[in-house]
Amino acid sequence: MLQLISEVVTIMVVLALVWLAMLVASVVVLLALAALALTTPREQDGARTPSRR
């Protein structure tokens, strides 16, 4: 009986860790996309300014 309980607990812990890993990965992807969206106009402005001068 204790083995069954320990197996259920380990499965739940593994599922929780997988869910946390997916959550962290999605947050990292969103942050990377936001950083790209913020830096891209600045890079384009930086590329445009020498051509104006």
Protein Blocks (a to p, Z undefined) as FASTA:
>chain_A
ZZmmmmmmmmmmmmmmmmmmmmmmmmmmmmmmmmmmmmmmmmmmmmmmmmmZZ
